[in-house]
Amino acid sequence: MAIPSHVLETEFPDLADSIRHLVQDSIQYKNDHDNYHKLDKAIRGLEERGVATDDHHFRELKTKRARLKDQLYTQAKNYRSH
């Protein structure tokens, strides 16, 4: 069973243009964006292999992804308002 990815532009379609601009304009945002997608891919791989949700490493990865997603969302939302 394929696990859906959490692509930021799909998760926040109203911010897709801001996200694309930030990826182009900000090295830090691009690095964080790339790290977010690497984390998402790793998490989906673990989910597809049936890793238990109480696995400590798995929970840490999901927490890190959520924090990074919140950070990227906030930056994109603030960028859009300029």
DRENNU-247147 format. One record per residue: residue in three letters; x, y, z of N, C-alpha, C in turn. Coordinates in steps of 0.001 Angstrom, whole numbers, plus 524288, in hexadecimal, padded with zeros to 5 digits. Layout:
! residues N
ALAXYZXYZXYZ;...
END
This chain:
! residues 82
MET803457FB658000080000800008000080377804E380000;ALA8027A808557FC708058880D267FC0A803B08110B8002E;ILE8077281340802E78066481739806DB806DD81C8680433;PRO802E081FDF804B380321824F68020D80789828648043D;SER809EB82B51800C780E0582EEB8028080B80833E680494;HIS80E8F836C98077D80CB783BAC809C480F708403A8070C;VAL80ED684098801FB81142844C07FEF180EDE849F1800B0;LEU8122E84DA5802128104B8529F8042C80CA28557280072;GLU80DF9855707FB7380AC5858397F7A680557855C47F71F;THR804ED850C47F8397FFE284E107F81C7FCFD84ED87FD41;GLU7FFDB84EB5801887FD8684F6F806B27FB6D855048075B;PHE7FE2D858C58050C7FCB485E52805817FC54860C680011;PRO7F86685F4F7FD027F81B8613D7F79F7F7C18672B7F738;ASP7F57D869AD7FB267F51886F607FB057FA67872027FBD7;LEU7FE4486F0A7FDA0803828712D7FE738077E86F177FA8F;ALA805B986C287F6B58094D8699F7F30480CEB86D897F04B;ASP80ADC871F97EEAA80E2F875EE7EC1581242878137EFD4;SER810AB879277F49F8146087B227F88681899877207F9A1;ILE8171C8723A7FA0C81AE486E0F7FB0F81ED386DC47F69C;ARG81CEF86DDB7F1D18207986DA27ED47824318724E7ED33;HIS8222A876F27EE5A8258387B9A7EE718299987B367F2BD;LEU8280B8796C7F75782BBA878F07FBA882FF4874E97FA77;VAL82E8E8709F7F7FA8326A86CA87F6828367086F087F2D4;GLN834AC872707EF5D8383D874F77EBA483B67879597EE21;ASP838F887C377F1CB83B5C880FD7F3DA83E75880527F8E2;SER83D7287C2F7FBC783FDD87B8E800EC842A1876458014D;ILE847AF87670801F184AB68719A8027A848EF86E9A80754;GLN8480F8716C80BA28466286EDB8107A8411686C3A80FC3;TYR83D7186EF080D4A8384886C9E80C6E838C5867D6808E6;LYS83BF186838804CD83CB5863C78014783EFE85F2180434;ASN842E386016807858453885BDB80A91841368595D80E2E;ASP83E2585C9D810DD83A1B85A8F8145E835F08579D81145;HIS8347C859AD80CD28309F857388095D83299851E080794;ASP83782851A3805F1839D684CAD8044283A19848C9808C4;ASN83B9A84AA680D5F83BDC8473E811F9836738452B8136B;TYR8327F84878812FA82D27846DA8141082B9D8425381075;HIS82CC9842E080B7282B4C83ECF807B882E73839C880877;LYS8335C83A4080A15836748359580B4F83427832BD8100A;LEU832AD835C0813FA83030833738189582B11830C781721;ASP827F283368813F3822F28313481258823C382C1380F72;LYS8279482BEF80C09828AC827288091782A6B822C480CBD;ALA82DBC8240F8108882F8B8201E8144382B0181E0981787;ILE8279E8217E8193F8231B81FE881C6B81F7281C7C81942;ARG81E6C81DFF8147281AFC81ACB8112381D55815628103A;GLY822808152080FA5825148101880EF88245880C9E813C1;LEU824D480EF68185A823FB80BFB81D2E81E4D80A3881DA0;GLU81AB080DB181C478151C80C5681C8C813D8807E3818C9;GLU8160C8081A81423815048040081042817457FEC0811F1;ARG81B677FEEF8152881DB27FA118171B81B097F84381C25;GLY8173E7FB3F81E0B8143C7F9A382294816EF7FA60827CB;VAL81A287FE6B8284481CB27FF8582D3C8187F800ED8313F;ALA819107FEDB835EE815467FFF583A1A8153D805C883B5B;THR81099807E983C1D8102080D8083D268124F80F038427A;ASP8135B80B35845E0815B080C7E84AE681BA880C4284AC4;ASP81DE080B5D846378238A80B5E8459182595810DD846B1;HIS829668113B84A4182B748164984BF782DBC819718476E;HIS830E78170E844318334B819BA83FBC82F1A81BBA83BEE;PHE82B2F8188983AF9826E4819FA837798240E81ECD83994;ARG822EB81ED283E988203A82354840FD823988283B840B1;GLU828A8827A18418982C2D82C258412A82C2B82E7383BAC;LEU82C5C82B0F837BF82C4282CE9832538272C82FCF8312F;LYS822CE82DAF832EC81DC483033831EE81D5A83572834C1;THR81F79835C18397781F7583AAB83C5E822D283EB98399B;LYS8276683D13837DE82AE5840A3835078284C8429283002;ARG825AF83F0482D29822FD8408E8286081EAE8448382991;ALA81BB7843A282DAC8176F8473182F158198484C9B83078;ARG81DBF84CCF8336F8200D851E5834DA8220D854C58300F;LEU824A3851E982CA9826B78544A827E3822428562A82464;LYS81E2085319824168199185495820F78172A8599B82314;ASP8169D859F9828418148185EC182AA3817E4863788296E;GLN81D06862BC829C9820B7866FC828B182047868C3822FB;LEU820368650C81F6681FDD86651819D481AA9868E781889;TYR816798670081AEC811518694881A198114286EFB81BE8;THR8134A86FEF8209E8134F87541822C381660878F081F45;GLN81AE78773381D7381E1187A8481A0C81B4287BA2814F1;ALA818C1877A5812A6815F58787080DC08114587C0C80E7F;LYS80E8E87B6D812CC80A0687EC0813DE80BB38847681492;ASN80FF68854F81763811ED88A9A818258140888CEB8131C;TYR81664889C280FCF8186C88B9780AD0813FB88D7B80758;ARG80FC888A888075980B4588BC780412808F48911080580;SER8093B8926C80A81806C68974880C3F809E589C2480AE9;HIS80E9189B71808B2811C68A0018073E80FFA8A26880228;
END
